[in-house]
Amino acid sequence: MRKLFFYAALAFLSTSVMFAQEEQKNDGFNRWMIRARGVGVIPNESATIGIIGGDAAISSTFIPELDFTYFFTKNIAAELILGTSKHDVNTEGSNITAIGGPARADIDLGSVRLLPPTLTVQYHFYTFDGVFKPYVGAGINYTIFYDVKAGNTVKDVDYDNNVGFALQLGFDVKVSDKFYINADVKQLFLNTDVTVDATNLAPGLKIPAEVDINPLLLGVGVGYSF
């Protein structure tokens, strides 16, 4: 699945270069846009946790985000979105009576960083002589889980990298020939298989979980077109 995302990104870059080479003349619009955003990342999490049951809780956070957009036409574009976030993780309402704990406990699972490069294809609308430009988009992301810290309760936590899907809605407001103000909302549909190594609490205790993260990304920022 990882190859699917990288092949898509490679196709985006290759096609962009091809169009750039073919379009040397000024055709009335800038083909490239770079945006910098501040983004709130709000997980909409749920989980199926084996052995101990309960649910998952994943913290929200605020991150910087950078994206690169290439316009194939005035209306159709592709955007590569880059950003990374750190989240605290714990279970809620887990039954740990088998190891001498309560029937409903919140277990600290430390923290993890997510790197979800996302590629979307967009359609841009031009209104008010191009001053206000809303857009919609859809695409894929490949999320990498790294810098895992298991916390002080369990021995280790392992997350599987995975491919997900993305929906996007936003707008640009033109403030000059090259600069824009941007607002953007993305919904990522993302899940991962998690294995919690709790062998420090009981011999051979490893807890599997299927976790839906499905973060909502709310962003505002500025763009530069050229």
C-alpha atoms as an extended CHARMM CRD file, in Angstrom:
* protein
*
       226  EXT
         1         1  MET       CA              0.0000000000        0.0000000000        0.0000000000  PROA      1               0.0000000000
         2         2  ARG       CA              2.8950000000        2.3410000000        0.6900000000  PROA      2               0.0000000000
         3         3  LYS       CA              3.9680000000        2.0080000000       -2.9450000000  PROA      3               0.0000000000
         4         4  LEU       CA              0.5260000000        3.2280000000       -4.0520000000  PROA      4               0.0000000000
         5         5  PHE       CA              1.0360000000        6.6080000000       -2.3940000000  PROA      5               0.0000000000
         6         6  PHE       CA              4.6050000000        7.0760000000       -3.5960000000  PROA      6               0.0000000000
         7         7  TYR       CA              3.7040000000        6.1140000000       -7.1620000000  PROA      7               0.0000000000
         8         8  ALA       CA              0.8560000000        8.6490000000       -7.0490000000  PROA      8               0.0000000000
         9         9  ALA       CA              3.1990000000       11.3530000000       -5.7450000000  PROA      9               0.0000000000
        10        10  LEU       CA              5.7690000000       10.4840000000       -8.4160000000  PROA      10              0.0000000000
        11        11  ALA       CA              3.0950000000       10.6990000000      -11.1080000000  PROA      11              0.0000000000
        12        12  PHE       CA              2.0410000000       14.1180000000       -9.7680000000  PROA      12              0.0000000000
        13        13  LEU       CA              5.5950000000       15.4600000000       -9.8840000000  PROA      13              0.0000000000
        14        14  SER       CA              6.3340000000       13.9600000000      -13.2950000000  PROA      14              0.0000000000
        15        15  THR       CA              3.1420000000       15.3380000000      -14.8190000000  PROA      15              0.0000000000
        16        16  SER       CA              3.7970000000       18.7480000000      -13.2880000000  PROA      16              0.0000000000
        17        17  VAL       CA              7.2600000000       18.9040000000      -14.8500000000  PROA      17              0.0000000000
        18        18  MET       CA              5.8490000000       17.8500000000      -18.2140000000  PROA      18              0.0000000000
        19        19  PHE       CA              3.2290000000       20.5970000000      -18.1520000000  PROA      19              0.0000000000
        20        20  ALA       CA              5.7550000000       23.1630000000      -16.9940000000  PROA      20              0.0000000000
        21        21  GLN       CA              8.0570000000       22.2910000000      -19.9020000000  PROA      21              0.0000000000
        22        22  GLU       CA              5.2260000000       22.4940000000      -22.4160000000  PROA      22              0.0000000000
        23        23  GLU       CA              3.7530000000       25.7420000000      -21.1160000000  PROA      23              0.0000000000
        24        24  GLN       CA              6.4880000000       28.3330000000      -21.4960000000  PROA      24              0.0000000000
        25        25  LYS       CA              4.2070000000       31.2210000000      -22.4460000000  PROA      25              0.0000000000
        26        26  ASN       CA              2.1080000000       33.3160000000      -20.0840000000  PROA      26              0.0000000000
        27        27  ASP       CA             -1.3160000000       31.7020000000      -20.3030000000  PROA      27              0.0000000000
        28        28  GLY       CA             -3.1360000000       33.9810000000      -17.8720000000  PROA      28              0.0000000000
        29        29  PHE       CA             -2.6860000000       32.1240000000      -14.5720000000  PROA      29              0.0000000000
        30        30  ASN       CA              0.0950000000       30.9610000000      -12.2850000000  PROA      30              0.0000000000
        31        31  ARG       CA              0.5960000000       27.2170000000      -12.2570000000  PROA      31              0.0000000000
        32        32  TRP       CA              2.2410000000       26.8510000000       -8.8380000000  PROA      32              0.0000000000
        33        33  MET       CA              1.0750000000       27.8260000000       -5.3750000000  PROA      33              0.0000000000
        34        34  ILE       CA              2.8180000000       27.2860000000       -2.0420000000  PROA      34              0.0000000000
        35        35  ARG       CA              0.8140000000       27.6600000000        1.1650000000  PROA      35              0.0000000000
        36        36  ALA       CA              1.8000000000       27.7450000000        4.8230000000  PROA      36              0.0000000000
        37        37  ARG       CA             -0.9770000000       27.0380000000        7.3170000000  PROA      37              0.0000000000
        38        38  GLY       CA             -1.5460000000       26.6860000000       11.0120000000  PROA      38              0.0000000000
        39        39  VAL       CA             -3.6760000000       23.5650000000       11.4580000000  PROA      39              0.0000000000
        40        40  GLY       CA             -5.7310000000       22.1900000000       14.3200000000  PROA      40              0.0000000000
        41        41  VAL       CA             -5.7110000000       18.3740000000       14.2620000000  PROA      41              0.0000000000
        42        42  ILE       CA             -8.7970000000       16.9110000000       15.9410000000  PROA      42              0.0000000000
        43        43  PRO       CA             -8.9970000000       13.0860000000       15.9880000000  PROA      43              0.0000000000
        44        44  ASN       CA            -12.4210000000       11.4390000000       15.8500000000  PROA      44              0.0000000000
        45        45  GLU       CA            -11.1460000000        8.2380000000       17.4030000000  PROA      45              0.0000000000
        46        46  SER       CA            -12.7070000000        4.8780000000       18.1980000000  PROA      46              0.0000000000
        47        47  ALA       CA            -11.1790000000        1.4850000000       18.8620000000  PROA      47              0.0000000000
        48        48  THR       CA            -11.7950000000       -2.2070000000       19.2180000000  PROA      48              0.0000000000
        49        49  ILE       CA             -9.3760000000       -3.3800000000       21.9010000000  PROA      49              0.0000000000
        50        50  GLY       CA             -8.7560000000       -7.0710000000       22.5040000000  PROA      50              0.0000000000
        51        51  ILE       CA             -8.4730000000       -8.7870000000       25.9240000000  PROA      51              0.0000000000
        52        52  ILE       CA             -9.0320000000       -5.6960000000       28.1200000000  PROA      52              0.0000000000
        53        53  GLY       CA            -11.7190000000       -3.9280000000       26.0800000000  PROA      53              0.0000000000
        54        54  GLY       CA            -12.4710000000       -0.2310000000       26.4060000000  PROA      54              0.0000000000
        55        55  ASP       CA            -11.9270000000        2.5500000000       23.9000000000  PROA      55              0.0000000000
        56        56  ALA       CA             -9.0800000000        4.8220000000       22.7520000000  PROA      56              0.0000000000
        57        57  ALA       CA             -8.5280000000        8.5200000000       23.4710000000  PROA      57              0.0000000000
        58        58  ILE       CA             -6.1400000000       10.5440000000       21.2910000000  PROA      58              0.0000000000
        59        59  SER       CA             -5.3050000000       14.1740000000       22.0530000000  PROA      59              0.0000000000
        60        60  SER       CA             -5.8980000000       17.0770000000       19.6750000000  PROA      60              0.0000000000
        61        61  THR       CA             -2.9880000000       19.3070000000       18.6980000000  PROA      61              0.0000000000
        62        62  PHE       CA             -1.9670000000       22.3450000000       16.6250000000  PROA      62              0.0000000000
        63        63  ILE       CA              0.7420000000       22.1070000000       13.9540000000  PROA      63              0.0000000000
        64        64  PRO       CA              2.3380000000       24.0130000000       11.0520000000  PROA      64              0.0000000000
        65        65  GLU       CA              1.5670000000       22.6460000000        7.5910000000  PROA      65              0.0000000000
        66        66  LEU       CA              3.1550000000       23.2160000000        4.1700000000  PROA      66              0.0000000000
        67        67  ASP       CA              1.6020000000       22.3470000000        0.8320000000  PROA      67              0.0000000000
        68        68  PHE       CA              2.5170000000       22.5760000000       -2.8430000000  PROA      68              0.0000000000
        69        69  THR       CA             -0.1940000000       22.9430000000       -5.4920000000  PROA      69              0.0000000000
        70        70  TYR       CA              0.1770000000       22.5690000000       -9.2520000000  PROA      70              0.0000000000
        71        71  PHE       CA             -2.5960000000       23.8390000000      -11.5710000000  PROA      71              0.0000000000
        72        72  PHE       CA             -3.0220000000       21.7150000000      -14.6860000000  PROA      72              0.0000000000
        73        73  THR       CA             -5.7250000000       24.1740000000      -15.8010000000  PROA      73              0.0000000000
        74        74  LYS       CA             -7.2630000000       27.2230000000      -14.1100000000  PROA      74              0.0000000000
        75        75  ASN       CA             -9.7640000000       24.9020000000      -12.4190000000  PROA      75              0.0000000000
        76        76  ILE       CA             -8.0080000000       21.5620000000      -11.9130000000  PROA      76              0.0000000000
        77        77  ALA       CA             -5.0410000000       21.2080000000       -9.5680000000  PROA      77              0.0000000000
        78        78  ALA       CA             -3.1860000000       18.6480000000       -7.4700000000  PROA      78              0.0000000000
        79        79  GLU       CA             -1.9120000000       19.4030000000       -3.9850000000  PROA      79              0.0000000000
        80        80  LEU       CA              0.7750000000       17.6670000000       -1.9220000000  PROA      80              0.0000000000
        81        81  ILE       CA              0.2970000000       18.3620000000        1.7930000000  PROA      81              0.0000000000
        82        82  LEU       CA              3.0700000000       17.9470000000        4.3600000000  PROA      82              0.0000000000
        83        83  GLY       CA              2.8390000000       18.1530000000        8.1400000000  PROA      83              0.0000000000
        84        84  THR       CA              3.5230000000       16.1010000000       11.2630000000  PROA      84              0.0000000000
        85        85  SER       CA              1.7160000000       15.9590000000       14.5940000000  PROA      85              0.0000000000
        86        86  LYS       CA              2.2820000000       14.5500000000       18.0930000000  PROA      86              0.0000000000
        87        87  HSD       CA             -0.5330000000       12.9730000000       20.1090000000  PROA      87              0.0000000000
        88        88  ASP       CA             -0.9450000000       11.5890000000       23.6160000000  PROA      88              0.0000000000
        89        89  VAL       CA             -2.7600000000        8.2410000000       23.6870000000  PROA      89              0.0000000000
        90        90  ASN       CA             -4.5820000000        6.2640000000       26.3620000000  PROA      90              0.0000000000
        91        91  THR       CA             -7.3390000000        3.6920000000       26.6970000000  PROA      91              0.0000000000
        92        92  GLU       CA            -10.6360000000        4.4700000000       28.4150000000  PROA      92              0.0000000000
        93        93  GLY       CA            -12.7080000000        2.0590000000       30.4970000000  PROA      93              0.0000000000
        94        94  SER       CA            -10.4320000000       -0.9620000000       30.0990000000  PROA      94              0.0000000000
        95        95  ASN       CA            -10.9040000000       -4.0230000000       32.3180000000  PROA      95              0.0000000000
        96        96  ILE       CA             -7.6190000000       -4.9600000000       33.9980000000  PROA      96              0.0000000000
        97        97  THR       CA             -8.9830000000       -7.1190000000       36.8440000000  PROA      97              0.0000000000
        98        98  ALA       CA             -6.9870000000      -10.0540000000       35.4530000000  PROA      98              0.0000000000
        99        99  ILE       CA             -3.7820000000       -8.3530000000       36.6120000000  PROA      99              0.0000000000
       100       100  GLY       CA             -5.2130000000       -7.0100000000       39.8580000000  PROA      100             0.0000000000
       101       101  GLY       CA             -6.5120000000       -3.6730000000       38.5670000000  PROA      101             0.0000000000
       102       102  PRO       CA             -9.9920000000       -2.1040000000       38.3870000000  PROA      102             0.0000000000
       103       103  ALA       CA            -12.7970000000       -3.1130000000       36.0470000000  PROA      103             0.0000000000
       104       104  ARG       CA            -12.7360000000        0.3170000000       34.3660000000  PROA      104             0.0000000000
       105       105  ALA       CA             -9.3150000000        1.9080000000       33.9820000000  PROA      105             0.0000000000
       106       106  ASP       CA             -7.6790000000        4.4780000000       31.7140000000  PROA      106             0.0000000000
       107       107  ILE       CA             -4.2840000000        3.1420000000       30.6690000000  PROA      107             0.0000000000
       108       108  ASP       CA             -1.5460000000        5.5470000000       29.6160000000  PROA      108             0.0000000000
       109       109  LEU       CA             -0.0520000000        4.5170000000       26.2620000000  PROA      109             0.0000000000
       110       110  GLY       CA              2.3900000000        7.4070000000       25.9950000000  PROA      110             0.0000000000
       111       111  SER       CA              2.6330000000        9.3930000000       22.7760000000  PROA      111             0.0000000000
       112       112  VAL       CA              3.1810000000        8.9680000000       19.0420000000  PROA      112             0.0000000000
       113       113  ARG       CA              3.9710000000       11.2250000000       16.1010000000  PROA      113             0.0000000000
       114       114  LEU       CA              2.0880000000       10.9650000000       12.8010000000  PROA      114             0.0000000000
       115       115  LEU       CA              3.4920000000       11.9080000000        9.4060000000  PROA      115             0.0000000000
       116       116  PRO       CA              0.6100000000       11.7160000000        6.8940000000  PROA      116             0.0000000000
       117       117  PRO       CA              1.7450000000       13.1230000000        3.5080000000  PROA      117             0.0000000000
       118       118  THR       CA             -1.4620000000       13.6230000000        1.5380000000  PROA      118             0.0000000000
       119       119  LEU       CA             -2.0670000000       14.0390000000       -2.1880000000  PROA      119             0.0000000000
       120       120  THR       CA             -5.3880000000       15.5140000000       -3.3440000000  PROA      120             0.0000000000
       121       121  VAL       CA             -6.8960000000       16.4260000000       -6.7020000000  PROA      121             0.0000000000
       122       122  GLN       CA             -8.8760000000       19.6710000000       -6.5480000000  PROA      122             0.0000000000
       123       123  TYR       CA            -11.4490000000       21.6110000000       -8.5230000000  PROA      123             0.0000000000
       124       124  HSD       CA            -11.2410000000       25.4070000000       -8.1110000000  PROA      124             0.0000000000
       125       125  PHE       CA            -14.1370000000       27.8240000000       -8.6990000000  PROA      125             0.0000000000
       126       126  TYR       CA            -13.5480000000       31.4540000000       -9.7040000000  PROA      126             0.0000000000
       127       127  THR       CA            -15.9060000000       34.1080000000       -8.3220000000  PROA      127             0.0000000000
       128       128  PHE       CA            -15.7830000000       37.9080000000       -8.0190000000  PROA      128             0.0000000000
       129       129  ASP       CA            -13.2110000000       38.1560000000      -10.8440000000  PROA      129             0.0000000000
       130       130  GLY       CA            -11.0230000000       35.5250000000       -9.2210000000  PROA      130             0.0000000000
       131       131  VAL       CA            -10.7290000000       37.3040000000       -5.8650000000  PROA      131             0.0000000000
       132       132  PHE       CA            -12.5990000000       34.5590000000       -4.0180000000  PROA      132             0.0000000000
       133       133  LYS       CA            -11.7090000000       31.0340000000       -5.1170000000  PROA      133             0.0000000000
       134       134  PRO       CA            -13.3550000000       28.1340000000       -3.2840000000  PROA      134             0.0000000000
       135       135  TYR       CA            -12.2390000000       24.5780000000       -4.0330000000  PROA      135             0.0000000000
       136       136  VAL       CA            -13.0670000000       20.9600000000       -3.2760000000  PROA      136             0.0000000000
       137       137  GLY       CA            -10.6820000000       18.0280000000       -3.3230000000  PROA      137             0.0000000000
       138       138  ALA       CA            -10.2530000000       14.3210000000       -2.6820000000  PROA      138             0.0000000000
       139       139  GLY       CA             -7.2020000000       12.0850000000       -2.4830000000  PROA      139             0.0000000000
       140       140  ILE       CA             -5.0720000000        9.6440000000       -0.5280000000  PROA      140             0.0000000000
       141       141  ASN       CA             -2.5730000000        9.7680000000        2.3080000000  PROA      141             0.0000000000
       142       142  TYR       CA              0.0550000000        7.4070000000        3.6600000000  PROA      142             0.0000000000
       143       143  THR       CA              0.4730000000        7.7940000000        7.4060000000  PROA      143             0.0000000000
       144       144  ILE       CA              3.7580000000        6.9380000000        9.0870000000  PROA      144             0.0000000000
       145       145  PHE       CA              3.7740000000        6.4370000000       12.8710000000  PROA      145             0.0000000000
       146       146  TYR       CA              7.1250000000        7.2650000000       14.4710000000  PROA      146             0.0000000000
       147       147  ASP       CA              8.8380000000        8.4460000000       17.6550000000  PROA      147             0.0000000000
       148       148  VAL       CA              6.6250000000        6.1570000000       19.7390000000  PROA      148             0.0000000000
       149       149  LYS       CA              6.9900000000        6.6030000000       23.5040000000  PROA      149             0.0000000000
       150       150  ALA       CA              5.0910000000        3.9630000000       25.4550000000  PROA      150             0.0000000000
       151       151  GLY       CA              4.8100000000        5.9160000000       28.7170000000  PROA      151             0.0000000000
       152       152  ASN       CA              5.2710000000        4.5090000000       32.2180000000  PROA      152             0.0000000000
       153       153  THR       CA              2.6500000000        1.7280000000       32.2420000000  PROA      153             0.0000000000
       154       154  VAL       CA              3.3020000000       -0.7190000000       29.3980000000  PROA      154             0.0000000000
       155       155  LYS       CA              6.5270000000       -1.9260000000       27.8270000000  PROA      155             0.0000000000
       156       156  ASP       CA              5.9600000000       -0.8950000000       24.2050000000  PROA      156             0.0000000000
       157       157  VAL       CA              3.3290000000        0.1240000000       21.6320000000  PROA      157             0.0000000000
       158       158  ASP       CA              3.5450000000       -0.7090000000       17.9340000000  PROA      158             0.0000000000
       159       159  TYR       CA              1.5020000000        1.0740000000       15.2240000000  PROA      159             0.0000000000
       160       160  ASP       CA              1.1510000000       -0.1660000000       11.6310000000  PROA      160             0.0000000000
       161       161  ASN       CA              1.6280000000        2.4410000000        8.8930000000  PROA      161             0.0000000000
       162       162  ASN       CA             -1.3600000000        2.6110000000        6.5960000000  PROA      162             0.0000000000
       163       163  VAL       CA             -2.9670000000        4.2100000000        3.5390000000  PROA      163             0.0000000000
       164       164  GLY       CA             -6.0960000000        6.3170000000        4.0300000000  PROA      164             0.0000000000
       165       165  PHE       CA             -8.3470000000        8.6470000000        2.0790000000  PROA      165             0.0000000000
       166       166  ALA       CA             -8.9200000000       12.3910000000        2.2990000000  PROA      166             0.0000000000
       167       167  LEU       CA            -11.6790000000       14.8890000000        1.5120000000  PROA      167             0.0000000000
       168       168  GLN       CA            -10.9500000000       18.6150000000        1.3040000000  PROA      168             0.0000000000
       169       169  LEU       CA            -12.8620000000       21.8910000000        1.2190000000  PROA      169             0.0000000000
       170       170  GLY       CA            -11.3700000000       25.3730000000        1.2730000000  PROA      170             0.0000000000
       171       171  PHE       CA            -10.9820000000       28.7760000000       -0.3180000000  PROA      171             0.0000000000
       172       172  ASP       CA             -8.3270000000       31.3130000000       -1.2950000000  PROA      172             0.0000000000
       173       173  VAL       CA             -8.8760000000       35.0810000000       -1.1000000000  PROA      173             0.0000000000
       174       174  LYS       CA             -6.6480000000       37.0870000000       -3.4470000000  PROA      174             0.0000000000
       175       175  VAL       CA             -4.8940000000       40.0480000000       -1.8120000000  PROA      175             0.0000000000
       176       176  SER       CA             -2.4210000000       40.7570000000       -4.6620000000  PROA      176             0.0000000000
       177       177  ASP       CA             -1.2960000000       39.1960000000       -7.9360000000  PROA      177             0.0000000000
       178       178  LYS       CA              0.7120000000       36.5800000000       -6.0380000000  PROA      178             0.0000000000
       179       179  PHE       CA             -0.4770000000       36.4740000000       -2.4150000000  PROA      179             0.0000000000
       180       180  TYR       CA             -3.5980000000       34.8510000000       -0.9860000000  PROA      180             0.0000000000
       181       181  ILE       CA             -5.2660000000       34.2170000000        2.3490000000  PROA      181             0.0000000000
       182       182  ASN       CA             -6.3840000000       30.6090000000        2.7270000000  PROA      182             0.0000000000
       183       183  ALA       CA             -8.8000000000       28.6070000000        4.8670000000  PROA      183             0.0000000000
       184       184  ASP       CA             -8.9480000000       24.8360000000        4.5180000000  PROA      184             0.0000000000
       185       185  VAL       CA            -10.7340000000       21.8330000000        6.0460000000  PROA      185             0.0000000000
       186       186  LYS       CA             -9.6090000000       18.2560000000        5.4870000000  PROA      186             0.0000000000
       187       187  GLN       CA            -11.1020000000       15.0110000000        6.7380000000  PROA      187             0.0000000000
       188       188  LEU       CA             -8.6940000000       12.0690000000        6.7610000000  PROA      188             0.0000000000
       189       189  PHE       CA            -10.0860000000        8.5620000000        6.9540000000  PROA      189             0.0000000000
       190       190  LEU       CA             -7.3070000000        6.7350000000        8.7480000000  PROA      190             0.0000000000
       191       191  ASN       CA             -7.0230000000        3.5480000000       10.7790000000  PROA      191             0.0000000000
       192       192  THR       CA             -4.1780000000        1.4800000000       12.1630000000  PROA      192             0.0000000000
       193       193  ASP       CA             -3.5680000000       -1.8820000000       13.8110000000  PROA      193             0.0000000000
       194       194  VAL       CA             -1.9190000000       -1.4460000000       17.2060000000  PROA      194             0.0000000000
       195       195  THR       CA             -0.1380000000       -3.9880000000       19.4010000000  PROA      195             0.0000000000
       196       196  VAL       CA              0.4590000000       -3.0870000000       23.0470000000  PROA      196             0.0000000000
       197       197  ASP       CA              3.3140000000       -5.0270000000       24.6390000000  PROA      197             0.0000000000
       198       198  ALA       CA              2.3200000000       -5.3650000000       28.3040000000  PROA      198             0.0000000000
       199       199  THR       CA              4.6250000000       -8.2470000000       29.1610000000  PROA      199             0.0000000000
       200       200  ASN       CA              6.0200000000       -6.1240000000       31.9870000000  PROA      200             0.0000000000
       201       201  LEU       CA              2.5880000000       -6.4340000000       33.6720000000  PROA      201             0.0000000000
       202       202  ALA       CA              1.8950000000      -10.1200000000       32.9640000000  PROA      202             0.0000000000
       203       203  PRO       CA              3.9440000000      -12.7780000000       31.1600000000  PROA      203             0.0000000000
       204       204  GLY       CA              3.0730000000      -13.0040000000       27.4730000000  PROA      204             0.0000000000
       205       205  LEU       CA              0.4790000000      -10.2020000000       27.6490000000  PROA      205             0.0000000000
       206       206  LYS       CA              0.1950000000       -8.5090000000       24.2660000000  PROA      206             0.0000000000
       207       207  ILE       CA             -2.9840000000       -6.5750000000       23.5360000000  PROA      207             0.0000000000
       208       208  PRO       CA             -4.1860000000       -6.1040000000       19.9240000000  PROA      208             0.0000000000
       209       209  ALA       CA             -6.3760000000       -3.1800000000       18.8790000000  PROA      209             0.0000000000
       210       210  GLU       CA             -7.9480000000       -1.7960000000       15.7330000000  PROA      210             0.0000000000
       211       211  VAL       CA             -7.9930000000        1.9960000000       15.9940000000  PROA      211             0.0000000000
       212       212  ASP       CA             -9.8460000000        4.4890000000       13.7870000000  PROA      212             0.0000000000
       213       213  ILE       CA             -8.2120000000        7.9320000000       14.0940000000  PROA      213             0.0000000000
       214       214  ASN       CA            -10.0870000000        9.8480000000       11.3560000000  PROA      214             0.0000000000
       215       215  PRO       CA             -8.6820000000       13.3100000000       12.1530000000  PROA      215             0.0000000000
       216       216  LEU       CA            -10.3580000000       16.5610000000       11.1230000000  PROA      216             0.0000000000
       217       217  LEU       CA             -7.8180000000       19.2090000000       10.0510000000  PROA      217             0.0000000000
       218       218  LEU       CA             -8.8450000000       22.8640000000       10.3310000000  PROA      218             0.0000000000
       219       219  GLY       CA             -6.3310000000       25.2630000000        8.7920000000  PROA      219             0.0000000000
       220       220  VAL       CA             -5.7740000000       28.9370000000        8.0450000000  PROA      220             0.0000000000
       221       221  GLY       CA             -2.7460000000       30.4600000000        6.3510000000  PROA      221             0.0000000000
       222       222  VAL       CA             -1.2530000000       32.3200000000        3.4300000000  PROA      222             0.0000000000
       223       223  GLY       CA             -0.4180000000       31.3290000000       -0.1220000000  PROA      223             0.0000000000
       224       224  TYR       CA              2.0510000000       32.4790000000       -2.7630000000  PROA      224             0.0000000000
       225       225  SER       CA              1.4580000000       31.7500000000       -6.4510000000  PROA      225             0.0000000000
       226       226  PHE       CA              3.9790000000       31.8640000000       -9.2940000000  PROA      226             0.0000000000
